[in-house]
Amino acid sequence: AEVVPHRVQIGEVDDQVTVGVAENVGTEEAEAVADIVEVDQVYNVIPGDIGRPLSELTHRAIEMPPLPDLSSRNDSHEATSGEIQTIDGRWFLRRVYSHRAHDSESRGLIITFVDITDRKQAEMRLAAEHAVTRILSDAESFESVAPEILEAIRASLDADICLLWLPDRRTGHLYC
């Protein structure tokens, strides 16, 4: 059978949003994979996109790694994985598997996206906590290391800016 690479087949398997990239999708398969409620967190898709080349779709990732070449996946049974961040700040673990026919011939790719936003945010908060603790452990005063602490928090949380607002003792207003 001729392989038609990078065609969209979308569904949900075991609570994982799945975008299958395989050969032509028949009517029966299209009905089985018609649930695309969550895949739109990663790709800009509508039900009519099933069967279209994946290269024609836009994604919501800040940077989407290219898909592996089908010919390079022929001998591999393991997934290629990596983390992607979407423009709305969500994080997904992307795994790319070879889709094989019964004769073990590679028929395409199966791409799964698992939402790891909570885990990623916890990792970032933990990194900020550790960075601040390291800075404070050697500090003579908070005031002497405040700029360093703000930079550590900003970098750990991947923020564009980090400000410290303090109350004015005379007026009770906050100032930066």
ABEGO torsion letter per residue (X at the ends): XBBBBGBBBBBBBGGBBBBBBBBBBBAAAAAAAABAAAAAAABBBBAAABGBBAAABBBABABBBBBBBAAAAAABABBBBBBBBBAAGBBBBBBBBBBBBAAGBBAEBBBBBBBAAAAAAAAAAAAAAAAAAAAAAABABAAAAAAAAAAAAAAAAGBABBBBBBBBAAAGBBBX
